[in-house]
Amino acid sequence: MFFGTDAADPGTERANTARRFTEYARVWFPAHSPLYAEWAEGVAADDGLLDLVRRLPADKQQPNLVFAAARFLGCPDESFPVLAGFLRERWDEVATELAVRRTQTNEPARCATLLPVLSRIQRETGQPLALVELGPSAGLCLLPDRYAYQYDDGAILGAENLASGAPLLECTTAGDPPLPDRLPEIASRQGVDLNPLDGSDPETARWLKCLVWPGQTERLHRLTAALGALTLHQREGERAPGGPVELHRGDLLELVEPLVRAVPSGHTAVVLHSAVISYLPPEVRERFTGLVRTLDCRWISNEGFFMDASGSVPRERAGMFTLALDGVPLAHTGQHGAELHWTPEGHWPEDGQQI
């Protein structure tokens, strides 16, 4: 994915910003939100709006973040001219909102693509899992055992959770993935985030809902149900299965090692992240990769790119993530959890094997 440049020339910056919006319009948005595709295409062709966006810090120029901030402030989900007028009239407010907001899309349905890997790890180790999620937002993906799942047209796994209002996460598959027949046992739920969110706070919940792209009604319903499941789980406190979700504010490079080392004997530490590492600068990404390989844990990554030990980017598939375990790519996944395509070359790594 394209992440801009530090070039000082306005024309170059404008072209780079246009390229980013064009990529989102043609790769990431079309299959999921036609309105966002229209908005991104419109911004890419509007020099005035590009000049506004290009002056934002690089990490605030992501199209879906800009659009979510506008919607949070009241921009209706209508045609591009409506968005363009809103941005021109209220840009100072949008920029102010962007200064304190992050994308932090908390998509619980990604658990459907992570679950086969989590369940396989537990089956192999025979131990409950101590989850350490990087960039957990409000922590919805730290509750994989509190949701219900249906792969293709199969039986519902975790159907007992539906009675308490948990979402049903539906996922289509290809390529013979190792689908689970039971939910994993979770021993603990830790997360590290620069800006952890309280999903029980109404304004925070409203922001998370604005991060759901227009037209994704089912996704919005899932998010609402997952926020309810999180609130219920947290109310149970220490009585909750696997204990409450505990989110730590800080840098993942500083906190991931002590959290993994604190996992007691008899539990398997699992470091996981989804749509997080892609946003880190390359040098930080490389430091993290080097660090996590030294830890006594299993490592699940689900990102829009995959880096092997040589630093190359193989096995990419436009508009999808790459799911990997301990550095071994296993599958392509839908960015919002609705698809799991086990790759023909994918193989299950032995415990501790990395590439």
One Martini backbone bead per residue (centre of mass of N, CA, C, O) as a GRO file, in nm:
protein
  355
    1MET     BB    1   0.100   0.032   0.014
    2PHE     BB    2   0.049   0.375   0.018
    3PHE     BB    3   0.235   0.639   0.232
    4GLY     BB    4   0.395   0.846   0.100
    5THR     BB    5   0.582   1.160   0.153
    6ASP     BB    6   0.839   1.417   0.222
    7ALA     BB    7   0.783   1.598   0.010
    8ALA     BB    8   0.782   1.957  -0.061
    9ASP     BB    9   0.641   1.948  -0.319
   10PRO     BB   10   0.321   2.015  -0.396
   11GLY     BB   11   0.287   1.845  -0.655
   12THR     BB   12   0.391   1.581  -0.535
   13GLU     BB   13   0.199   1.561  -0.296
   14ARG     BB   14  -0.060   1.562  -0.463
   15ALA     BB   15   0.005   1.305  -0.627
   16ASN     BB   16   0.030   1.115  -0.383
   17THR     BB   17  -0.255   1.159  -0.274
   18ALA     BB   18  -0.403   1.069  -0.528
   19ARG     BB   19  -0.288   0.781  -0.531
   20ARG     BB   20  -0.410   0.688  -0.270
   21PHE     BB   21  -0.713   0.737  -0.341
   22THR     BB   22  -0.711   0.560  -0.595
   23GLU     BB   23  -0.646   0.294  -0.459
   24TYR     BB   24  -0.897   0.283  -0.280
   25ALA     BB   25  -1.106   0.314  -0.516
   26ARG     BB   26  -0.986   0.035  -0.677
   27VAL     BB   27  -0.928  -0.180  -0.427
   28TRP     BB   28  -1.074  -0.141  -0.128
   29PHE     BB   29  -1.382  -0.029  -0.184
   30PRO     BB   30  -1.571  -0.154  -0.414
   31ALA     BB   31  -1.664  -0.433  -0.258
   32HIS     BB   32  -1.781  -0.251   0.011
   33SER     BB   33  -1.798   0.080  -0.093
   34PRO     BB   34  -1.919   0.275  -0.333
   35LEU     BB   35  -1.912   0.550  -0.194
   36TYR     BB   36  -1.610   0.555  -0.121
   37ALA     BB   37  -1.515   0.524  -0.410
   38GLU     BB   38  -1.636   0.792  -0.502
   39TRP     BB   39  -1.494   0.976  -0.301
   40ALA     BB   40  -1.199   0.901  -0.373
   41GLU     BB   41  -1.215   0.977  -0.671
   42GLY     BB   42  -1.293   1.274  -0.623
   43VAL     BB   43  -1.046   1.364  -0.460
   44ALA     BB   44  -0.827   1.279  -0.675
   45ALA     BB   45  -0.967   1.517  -0.881
   46ASP     BB   46  -0.922   1.743  -0.640
   47ASP     BB   47  -0.703   1.989  -0.576
   48GLY     BB   48  -0.823   2.128  -0.327
   49LEU     BB   49  -0.850   1.872  -0.148
   50LEU     BB   50  -0.559   1.775  -0.174
   51ASP     BB   51  -0.438   2.025  -0.028
   52LEU     BB   52  -0.567   1.962   0.243
   53VAL     BB   53  -0.464   1.670   0.290
   54ARG     BB   54  -0.147   1.706   0.245
   55ARG     BB   55  -0.119   1.880   0.527
   56LEU     BB   56  -0.135   1.641   0.669
   57PRO     BB   57  -0.038   1.404   0.835
   58ALA     BB   58   0.041   1.105   0.709
   59ASP     BB   59  -0.145   0.939   0.931
   60LYS     BB   60  -0.417   1.129   0.827
   61GLN     BB   61  -0.461   1.046   0.499
   62GLN     BB   62  -0.657   0.833   0.521
   63PRO     BB   63  -0.950   0.799   0.370
   64ASN     BB   64  -1.126   0.656   0.598
   65LEU     BB   65  -1.054   0.871   0.812
   66VAL     BB   66  -1.159   1.125   0.677
   67PHE     BB   67  -1.450   1.019   0.638
   68ALA     BB   68  -1.515   0.955   0.936
   69ALA     BB   69  -1.485   1.244   1.043
   70ALA     BB   70  -1.710   1.366   0.872
   71ARG     BB   71  -1.938   1.181   0.980
   72PHE     BB   72  -1.904   1.250   1.284
   73LEU     BB   73  -1.984   1.566   1.204
   74GLY     BB   74  -2.242   1.507   0.975
   75CYS     BB   75  -2.192   1.374   0.715
   76PRO     BB   76  -2.358   1.251   0.466
   77ASP     BB   77  -2.451   0.959   0.273
   78GLU     BB   78  -2.356   1.096  -0.013
   79SER     BB   79  -2.250   1.242  -0.260
   80PHE     BB   80  -1.960   1.394  -0.343
   81PRO     BB   81  -2.055   1.693  -0.340
   82VAL     BB   82  -2.130   1.683  -0.040
   83LEU     BB   83  -1.851   1.625   0.069
   84ALA     BB   84  -1.699   1.861  -0.059
   85GLY     BB   85  -1.862   2.083   0.084
   86PHE     BB   86  -1.802   1.995   0.373
   87LEU     BB   87  -1.491   2.015   0.365
   88ARG     BB   88  -1.473   2.316   0.288
   89GLU     BB   89  -1.651   2.431   0.529
   90ARG     BB   90  -1.517   2.208   0.770
   91TRP     BB   91  -1.205   2.158   0.785
   92ASP     BB   92  -1.111   2.246   1.066
   93GLU     BB   93  -1.280   2.029   1.213
   94VAL     BB   94  -1.163   1.782   1.074
   95ALA     BB   95  -0.867   1.830   1.155
   96THR     BB   96  -0.918   1.824   1.459
   97GLU     BB   97  -1.030   1.537   1.469
   98LEU     BB   98  -0.782   1.395   1.339
   99ALA     BB   99  -0.575   1.465   1.570
  100VAL     BB  100  -0.754   1.249   1.777
  101ARG     BB  101  -0.759   1.027   1.554
  102ARG     BB  102  -0.802   0.684   1.459
  103THR     BB  103  -0.885   0.426   1.294
  104GLN     BB  104  -0.940   0.161   1.470
  105THR     BB  105  -1.064  -0.083   1.340
  106ASN     BB  106  -1.310  -0.297   1.497
  107GLU     BB  107  -1.316  -0.623   1.364
  108PRO     BB  108  -1.464  -0.910   1.470
  109ALA     BB  109  -1.468  -1.091   1.201
  110ARG     BB  110  -1.160  -1.166   1.208
  111CYS     BB  111  -1.196  -1.415   1.393
  112ALA     BB  112  -1.273  -1.615   1.161
  113THR     BB  113  -0.966  -1.620   1.051
  114LEU     BB  114  -0.820  -1.686   1.332
  115LEU     BB  115  -0.949  -1.942   1.461
  116PRO     BB  116  -0.804  -2.183   1.320
  117VAL     BB  117  -0.528  -2.110   1.445
  118LEU     BB  118  -0.597  -2.106   1.744
  119SER     BB  119  -0.710  -2.398   1.759
  120ARG     BB  120  -0.454  -2.542   1.658
  121ILE     BB  121  -0.264  -2.453   1.879
  122GLN     BB  122  -0.418  -2.583   2.113
  123ARG     BB  123  -0.417  -2.873   2.008
  124GLU     BB  124  -0.102  -2.897   2.008
  125THR     BB  125  -0.047  -2.799   2.318
  126GLY     BB  126  -0.287  -2.826   2.541
  127GLN     BB  127  -0.333  -2.510   2.587
  128PRO     BB  128  -0.410  -2.227   2.691
  129LEU     BB  129  -0.459  -1.892   2.578
  130ALA     BB  130  -0.238  -1.604   2.561
  131LEU     BB  131  -0.336  -1.299   2.467
  132VAL     BB  132  -0.153  -1.061   2.238
  133GLU     BB  133  -0.258  -0.760   2.122
  134LEU     BB  134  -0.197  -0.545   1.849
  135GLY     BB  135  -0.404  -0.301   1.811
  136PRO     BB  136  -0.712  -0.343   1.962
  137SER     BB  137  -0.852  -0.097   2.061
  138ALA     BB  138  -1.134  -0.231   2.225
  139GLY     BB  139  -1.097  -0.569   2.207
  140LEU     BB  140  -1.277  -0.760   2.014
  141CYS     BB  141  -1.040  -0.977   1.926
  142LEU     BB  142  -1.030  -1.095   2.243
  143LEU     BB  143  -1.329  -1.270   2.180
  144PRO     BB  144  -1.341  -1.559   2.020
  145ASP     BB  145  -1.522  -1.726   2.253
  146ARG     BB  146  -1.792  -1.510   2.237
  147TYR     BB  147  -1.870  -1.618   1.961
  148ALA     BB  148  -2.016  -1.692   1.643
  149TYR     BB  149  -1.995  -1.950   1.374
  150GLN     BB  150  -1.991  -1.962   0.999
  151TYR     BB  151  -1.891  -2.192   0.753
  152ASP     BB  152  -2.054  -2.142   0.513
  153ASP     BB  153  -2.301  -2.413   0.558
  154GLY     BB  154  -2.245  -2.481   0.837
  155ALA     BB  155  -2.225  -2.520   1.145
  156ILE     BB  156  -2.264  -2.367   1.446
  157LEU     BB  157  -2.019  -2.209   1.630
  158GLY     BB  158  -2.114  -2.104   1.936
  159ALA     BB  159  -2.435  -2.087   1.977
  160GLU     BB  160  -2.454  -2.016   2.286
  161ASN     BB  161  -2.379  -1.702   2.243
  162LEU     BB  162  -2.648  -1.594   2.116
  163ALA     BB  163  -2.822  -1.560   2.379
  164SER     BB  164  -2.635  -1.287   2.460
  165GLY     BB  165  -2.592  -1.128   2.162
  166ALA     BB  166  -2.396  -1.237   1.985
  167PRO     BB  167  -2.232  -1.262   1.704
  168LEU     BB  168  -2.248  -1.375   1.371
  169LEU     BB  169  -1.976  -1.523   1.196
  170GLU     BB  170  -1.933  -1.510   0.851
  171CYS     BB  171  -1.753  -1.755   0.631
  172THR     BB  172  -1.577  -1.801   0.345
  173THR     BB  173  -1.421  -2.076   0.166
  174ALA     BB  174  -1.088  -2.192   0.053
  175GLY     BB  175  -0.856  -2.461   0.031
  176ASP     BB  176  -0.878  -2.628   0.296
  177PRO     BB  177  -0.917  -2.542   0.585
  178PRO     BB  178  -0.871  -2.577   0.943
  179LEU     BB  179  -1.147  -2.624   1.082
  180PRO     BB  180  -1.316  -2.591   1.361
  181ASP     BB  181  -1.498  -2.777   1.645
  182ARG     BB  182  -1.396  -2.556   1.856
  183LEU     BB  183  -1.339  -2.350   2.101
  184PRO     BB  184  -1.114  -2.177   2.249
  185GLU     BB  185  -0.903  -2.148   2.526
  186ILE     BB  186  -0.888  -1.869   2.738
  187ALA     BB  187  -0.666  -1.717   2.976
  188SER     BB  188  -0.597  -1.433   2.830
  189ARG     BB  189  -0.641  -1.054   2.772
  190GLN     BB  190  -0.418  -0.865   2.583
  191GLY     BB  191  -0.326  -0.515   2.511
  192VAL     BB  192  -0.164  -0.289   2.265
  193ASP     BB  193  -0.195   0.076   2.270
  194LEU     BB  194  -0.176   0.413   2.206
  195ASN     BB  195  -0.523   0.408   2.194
  196PRO     BB  196  -0.722   0.297   2.396
  197LEU     BB  197  -1.059   0.173   2.407
  198ASP     BB  198  -1.391   0.237   2.527
  199GLY     BB  199  -1.665   0.051   2.432
  200SER     BB  200  -1.876   0.176   2.659
  201ASP     BB  201  -1.852   0.444   2.526
  202PRO     BB  202  -2.061   0.625   2.332
  203GLU     BB  203  -1.856   0.797   2.160
  204THR     BB  204  -1.673   0.563   2.088
  205ALA     BB  205  -1.888   0.393   1.951
  206ARG     BB  206  -1.955   0.605   1.735
  207TRP     BB  207  -1.677   0.604   1.603
  208LEU     BB  208  -1.667   0.303   1.527
  209LYS     BB  209  -1.920   0.327   1.341
  210CYS     BB  210  -1.786   0.537   1.142
  211LEU     BB  211  -1.571   0.317   1.040
  212VAL     BB  212  -1.798   0.211   0.895
  213TRP     BB  213  -1.888   0.158   0.590
  214PRO     BB  214  -2.095   0.244   0.366
  215GLY     BB  215  -2.338  -0.026   0.333
  216GLN     BB  216  -2.247  -0.198   0.605
  217THR     BB  217  -2.487  -0.323   0.780
  218GLU     BB  218  -2.385  -0.593   0.896
  219ARG     BB  219  -2.130  -0.478   1.022
  220LEU     BB  220  -2.276  -0.290   1.218
  221HIS     BB  221  -2.427  -0.511   1.372
  222ARG     BB  222  -2.176  -0.662   1.469
  223LEU     BB  223  -2.050  -0.434   1.628
  224THR     BB  224  -2.282  -0.390   1.825
  225ALA     BB  225  -2.277  -0.680   1.940
  226ALA     BB  226  -1.977  -0.680   2.030
  227LEU     BB  227  -2.001  -0.446   2.230
  228GLY     BB  228  -2.200  -0.600   2.407
  229ALA     BB  229  -2.011  -0.839   2.472
  230LEU     BB  230  -1.793  -0.670   2.606
  231THR     BB  231  -1.961  -0.544   2.831
  232LEU     BB  232  -2.044  -0.812   2.959
  233HIS     BB  233  -1.761  -0.925   3.012
  234GLN     BB  234  -1.658  -0.688   3.194
  235ARG     BB  235  -1.874  -0.720   3.418
  236GLU     BB  236  -1.759  -1.003   3.513
  237GLY     BB  237  -1.464  -0.996   3.517
  238GLU     BB  238  -1.301  -1.247   3.683
  239ARG     BB  239  -1.550  -1.441   3.598
  240ALA     BB  240  -1.459  -1.442   3.326
  241PRO     BB  241  -1.363  -1.603   3.068
  242GLY     BB  242  -1.023  -1.532   3.077
  243GLY     BB  243  -1.097  -1.275   3.163
  244PRO     BB  244  -1.045  -0.965   3.116
  245VAL     BB  245  -0.992  -0.700   2.927
  246GLU     BB  246  -0.649  -0.576   2.878
  247LEU     BB  247  -0.539  -0.244   2.829
  248HIS     BB  248  -0.236  -0.097   2.701
  249ARG     BB  249  -0.054   0.190   2.712
  250GLY     BB  250   0.165   0.188   2.424
  251ASP     BB  251   0.447   0.044   2.297
  252LEU     BB  252   0.499  -0.249   2.144
  253LEU     BB  253   0.816  -0.264   2.173
  254GLU     BB  254   0.794  -0.236   2.498
  255LEU     BB  255   0.542  -0.453   2.581
  256VAL     BB  256   0.549  -0.737   2.450
  257GLU     BB  257   0.769  -0.880   2.612
  258PRO     BB  258   0.658  -0.862   2.909
  259LEU     BB  259   0.386  -1.002   2.842
  260VAL     BB  260   0.505  -1.272   2.752
  261ARG     BB  261   0.684  -1.330   3.010
  262ALA     BB  262   0.414  -1.333   3.203
  263VAL     BB  263   0.341  -1.598   3.106
  264PRO     BB  264   0.250  -1.880   3.231
  265SER     BB  265   0.285  -2.181   3.294
  266GLY     BB  266   0.055  -2.361   3.076
  267HIS     BB  267   0.065  -2.131   2.865
  268THR     BB  268   0.002  -1.987   2.542
  269ALA     BB  269   0.156  -1.754   2.367
  270VAL     BB  270  -0.022  -1.499   2.162
  271VAL     BB  271   0.067  -1.307   1.897
  272LEU     BB  272  -0.146  -1.046   1.754
  273HIS     BB  273  -0.238  -0.906   1.422
  274SER     BB  274  -0.461  -0.658   1.248
  275ALA     BB  275  -0.415  -0.398   1.069
  276VAL     BB  276  -0.116  -0.259   1.185
  277ILE     BB  277   0.180  -0.290   1.063
  278SER     BB  278   0.121  -0.124   0.802
  279TYR     BB  279   0.148   0.163   0.976
  280LEU     BB  280   0.440   0.123   0.998
  281PRO     BB  281   0.741   0.188   0.972
  282PRO     BB  282   0.980  -0.005   0.834
  283GLU     BB  283   1.182   0.000   1.079
  284VAL     BB  284   0.970  -0.090   1.291
  285ARG     BB  285   0.883  -0.349   1.157
  286GLU     BB  286   1.164  -0.486   1.173
  287ARG     BB  287   1.194  -0.475   1.479
  288PHE     BB  288   0.950  -0.642   1.546
  289THR     BB  289   1.022  -0.898   1.390
  290GLY     BB  290   1.283  -0.949   1.549
  291LEU     BB  291   1.151  -0.969   1.830
  292VAL     BB  292   0.924  -1.192   1.800
  293ARG     BB  293   1.135  -1.422   1.727
  294THR     BB  294   1.253  -1.426   2.042
  295LEU     BB  295   0.991  -1.528   2.149
  296ASP     BB  296   0.772  -1.726   2.360
  297CYS     BB  297   0.574  -1.770   2.082
  298ARG     BB  298   0.302  -1.715   1.892
  299TRP     BB  299   0.254  -1.577   1.546
  300ILE     BB  300  -0.009  -1.363   1.431
  301SER     BB  301  -0.071  -1.247   1.099
  302ASN     BB  302  -0.301  -0.979   0.946
  303GLU     BB  303  -0.217  -0.839   0.640
  304GLY     BB  304  -0.164  -0.633   0.343
  305PHE     BB  305   0.113  -0.785   0.392
  306PHE     BB  306   0.432  -0.970   0.324
  307MET     BB  307   0.729  -1.046   0.508
  308ASP     BB  308   1.021  -1.179   0.468
  309ALA     BB  309   1.348  -1.225   0.554
  310SER     BB  310   1.438  -1.047   0.286
  311GLY     BB  311   1.195  -0.814   0.246
  312SER     BB  312   0.987  -0.915   0.079
  313VAL     BB  313   0.653  -0.932  -0.118
  314PRO     BB  314   0.474  -1.197  -0.112
  315ARG     BB  315   0.160  -1.317  -0.175
  316GLU     BB  316  -0.020  -1.114  -0.295
  317ARG     BB  317  -0.363  -0.971  -0.277
  318ALA     BB  318  -0.587  -0.782  -0.391
  319GLY     BB  319  -0.783  -0.674  -0.116
  320MET     BB  320  -0.603  -0.857   0.077
  321PHE     BB  321  -0.486  -1.058   0.318
  322THR     BB  322  -0.219  -1.204   0.515
  323LEU     BB  323  -0.191  -1.515   0.669
  324ALA     BB  324   0.026  -1.583   0.953
  325LEU     BB  325   0.263  -1.824   1.104
  326ASP     BB  326   0.565  -1.766   1.208
  327GLY     BB  327   0.614  -1.650   0.899
  328VAL     BB  328   0.389  -1.838   0.766
  329PRO     BB  329   0.200  -1.856   0.499
  330LEU     BB  330  -0.162  -1.953   0.459
  331ALA     BB  331  -0.353  -1.696   0.374
  332HIS     BB  332  -0.630  -1.535   0.246
  333THR     BB  333  -0.812  -1.239   0.355
  334GLY     BB  334  -1.060  -1.066   0.444
  335GLN     BB  335  -1.054  -0.750   0.579
  336HIS     BB  336  -1.354  -0.833   0.735
  337GLY     BB  337  -1.373  -1.174   0.759
  338ALA     BB  338  -1.546  -1.319   0.503
  339GLU     BB  339  -1.262  -1.453   0.410
  340LEU     BB  340  -1.096  -1.786   0.335
  341HIS     BB  341  -0.783  -1.849   0.158
  342TRP     BB  342  -0.620  -2.121   0.116
  343THR     BB  343  -0.313  -2.183   0.020
  344PRO     BB  344  -0.150  -2.414  -0.167
  345GLU     BB  345   0.141  -2.341  -0.022
  346GLY     BB  346   0.032  -2.382   0.242
  347HIS     BB  347   0.175  -2.444   0.571
  348TRP     BB  348   0.227  -2.598   0.870
  349PRO     BB  349   0.402  -2.506   1.128
  350GLU     BB  350   0.617  -2.576   1.338
  351ASP     BB  351   0.713  -2.536   1.641
  352GLY     BB  352   0.907  -2.241   1.583
  353GLN     BB  353   0.882  -2.203   1.292
  354GLN     BB  354   1.068  -2.000   1.055
  355ILE     BB  355   1.148  -1.755   0.776
   0.00000   0.00000   0.00000
